[in-house]
Amino acid sequence: MRVRVLFRTHYQVDQPAQFLILIQGCTTATQSEYAERVAARLSVQAKFNEAAALYAVELARSAELVNERMIWTPLGLLLSLVSRPAAELLPSGDLLPKERLAVLRAFLESDGACLLWLARRLSKDGEIVASEVTSNPLARDMFLEIYAQYLEVIQDLSDRQRLRGERDRLSRDGFQGKTGKHKMWLHLELLHRTGLCERYERDGSRVYSASNETLLAQLTALGDALPDVSSLERYSAAGELTDVACRIVPMAPPKVPGVSVSDEIIRDRIRAVVRRIRTLGIELSPIATIADVVQIQATADGERTLSSSELRATIQAMHRADPRKVRLHVDRNGRIAYVLSDE
């Protein structure tokens, strides 16, 4: 079982927009590259030093946005399909609605345990002060509590031994100096930039706040949807983390309340996403990514649309209706995962 925690962070790498720049401006869907060369490009485009950029590259790999060859994974492909060009993402770091949805969906996969812990803490206390004094014990408590949850459910003996070793080391040593707040910033900025909390400065420290009923309700809803790491695993395995993101992230109200987009429009949007993916040089389009893009775009536009599972079922129905034009392919585990369309 994967421990959904991004532990190794860097104080200069705390903005989701930096990862979107890495995808849009420094890597591609098909061309392999050395991590050092990707970092060199990122340092120029995101305007920080190469050492920090290399941390960002390693974080992107840990988050499974790119693989070992620096080629986009399905999550990296998702971010590329919904994000603006790299030059438009800085300096503010603010995200558009569809970017917020995609970022939360992607990082729930890799950092969901931290995001959920912090969401519950914010909904309980109303704010988190990321100062040196408060962040060291807070970061220690967060990781220890998350590791304890995973140790209750992980079955593999080697994984349990490794995680116990990390827990014991952290319990003994904790965090010192500025380490705690630097460990917290990325996770808290993910919540802030996706619209789930506010951020301001107080006495030289960042303060992350759920200062109104709307924010508190959203954070509570996130914690209720994914109350523990076991539920996070179930939603991930079912391919339904996008459903959670689309329910939680604040969006415009539906254009026409109670009215869903027609089936034919949804099929047209699926075909359009497949064509976009093919222009990137990818012949086999990941079904999960297609469903994510269609659902995220509709939600960001204030439309009601199908769930992830319903969108996947729609793709299979398109195959049954015309198997010569819409062909399905399985992954290495024998599960239907890709579509090849001539439409």
C-alpha positions, 0 to 999 in steps of 0.5 A, spaced: 500 500 500 502 506 498 503 511 503 500 518 500 504 523 503 509 527 500 515 528 505 521 530 502 519 538 500 523 544 499 521 551 502 522 554 495 517 549 492 510 550 495 506 552 489 501 548 485 503 552 479 510 550 479 508 543 478 503 546 472 509 549 469 514 543 470 508 539 466 507 545 461 513 548 459 519 543 461 516 536 460 512 532 454 507 526 453 512 522 449 520 525 450 524 522 455 529 527 458 534 527 464 532 530 470 537 535 471 535 538 464 528 538 466 530 542 473 534 547 469 528 549 464 524 549 470 529 554 474 528 559 468 521 558 467 519 558 475 524 563 477 528 559 482 535 556 483 536 549 480 537 546 487 530 548 488 528 546 481 531 539 482 527 538 488 521 540 484 522 535 479 523 529 484 517 531 488 513 531 481 516 524 480 514 522 487 507 525 486 507 521 479 506 526 475 512 524 471 515 517 471 522 516 471 524 518 464 520 525 465 514 523 461 507 525 463 503 519 467 496 519 466 496 525 472 501 529 468 497 528 462 490 530 466 494 537 468 497 538 461 490 538 458 486 543 463 492 548 465 494 554 461 501 555 458 507 555 463 508 563 461 501 565 464 501 561 471 506 566 475 507 570 478 501 570 482 500 563 482 493 563 482 489 557 479 483 557 474 477 553 477 479 547 472 486 547 474 484 547 482 480 541 481 485 538 477 490 539 482 486 537 488 485 531 484 492 529 482 495 531 489 489 527 493 493 521 489 500 522 492 499 527 498 491 525 500 493 523 507 496 530 509 491 534 505 485 530 509 489 531 516 490 538 515 483 539 513 480 536 519 485 540 523 483 547 520 475 545 520 476 544 528 481 550 530 479 555 524 486 556 523 493 554 522 499 558 524 505 556 520 511 559 524 517 556 527 514 555 534 508 552 532 510 548 525 515 543 528 510 540 533 504 540 528 508 537 523 511 532 527 504 530 530 501 530 523 506 525 520 506 520 526 498 520 526 498 519 519 503 513 520 499 510 525 493 510 521 497 506 515 500 501 520 493 499 522 492 497 515 498 495 511 499 488 510 506 487 507 511 486 512 517 490 509 513 496 508 511 496 515 518 495 518 520 501 513 514 505 516 515 503 523 523 505 522 520 512 519 515 513 525 520 511 530 526 516 528 521 522 527 518 520 534 525 521 537 528 527 533 522 531 531 523 537 527 528 543 529 528 550 526 525 552 520 524 545 518 517 544 520 514 550 517 518 548 510 514 541 511 508 544 512 508 549 506 506 545 500 500 541 503 497 548 506 498 551 499 495 546 496 489 547 500 489 554 499 490 555 492 484 550 491 480 554 494 479 550 501 482 556 506 485 563 506 492 565 507 494 571 510 501 574 514 501 575 522 507 577 525 511 575 519 508 568 519 503 565 514 496 563 517 492 559 513 484 560 515 477 557 515 474 564 517 467 563 514 462 558 514 463 556 507 470 554 508 468 550 514 463 546 510 468 545 505 473 542 509 468 538 513 465 535 507 472 533 505 474 530 511 467 526 511 468 524 504 475 521 506 475 520 513 481 515 514 486 512 509 482 506 508 477 510 505 482 514 501 485 508 498 478 505 496 476 512 492 483 511 489 482 504 487 475 505 484 478 511 480 473 516 484 478 521 487 475 526 481 468 525 484 471 528 491 474 534 488 468 536 484 464 536 490 468 539 494 472 545 491 468 551 490 465 552 483 460 556 480 452 554 481 450 550 475 448 554 469 441 550 469 439 547 476 437 540 476 438 539 468 444 535 466 448 535 459 445 531 454 448 524 452 450 526 445 454 532 448 458 528 453 460 523 447 462 529 443 466 531 449 469 525 450 471 524 442 474 531 443 479 529 449 481 523 445 483 527 439 487 532 443 491 526 446 492 524 440 495 530 437 500 529 443 503 523 440 499 518 445 495 513 441 492 509 447 488 514 451 487 513 458 480 512 460 481 515 467 484 521 464 478 522 459 473 521 464 477 526 469 478 532 463 470 531 461 468 531 469 473 537 471 471 541 465 463 541 466 464 542 473 468 548 472 463 551 467 458 550 472 454 544 469 452 538 472 455 532 469 456 524 470 460 521 475 467 518 473 464 511 473 458 513 469 463 517 464 467 510 464 461 506 462 459 511 457 466 510 453 464 502 454 457 504 451 461 507 445 465 501 444 459 497 444 455 501 439 461 501 434 467 497 436 471 498 429 471 505 431 472 505 438 477 500 441 478 498 448 485 496 450 487 493 457 493 495 462 498 490 464 493 487 470 488 485 464 483 491 466 480 495 461 484 502 461 485 505 454 481 507 448 483 507 441 478 511 437 478 513 429 472 518 430 
